[in-house]
């Protein structure tokens, strides 16, 4: 693909980033390849996106180990502000699997980080609050605390709902 080679030469990682953002019409494998190429060329914003692909198997074989690696890279390069990566890590620990063993304490830590730092407009914010509510309601790795569970759920729903 000569035009892609020229775009890479002129625009570098940005060329692949643009392809990814416009890639909804392409197959998922191609989009993942573009993400990996953009990362190789220095675009670290796509670490979380790649990690999500490995979690779901979108465009690749599901690979929890690679997902964990890319989520951790997303957090490292984003000065601890990548709340989606923290949320997804929390999900991995909450659910457990072959690579990441279920660990409600780590899940609680990451969900709390999201709840205390993410913008309330981000979808992961409300979901983190709901998970925290469930953790305290069911006593998953903590002493059950129905009042705390209710407070998190109320915050997730917002005062107007």
PEMO-V701153 format. One record per helix or strand. SS is the DSSP state (hx for helix, st for strand). FROM is the first residue (numbers start at 0). TO is the last residue. If there is no record, write none. Layout:
# PEMO-V701153
ss:SS from:FROM to:TO
ss:SS from:FROM to:TO
This chain:
# PEMO-V701153
ss:hx from:1 to:10
ss:hx from:12 to:20
ss:hx from:22 to:24
ss:hx from:27 to:39
ss:hx from:43 to:55
ss:hx from:63 to:76
ss:hx from:82 to:94
ss:hx from:103 to:116
ss:hx from:122 to:137
ss:hx from:145 to:156
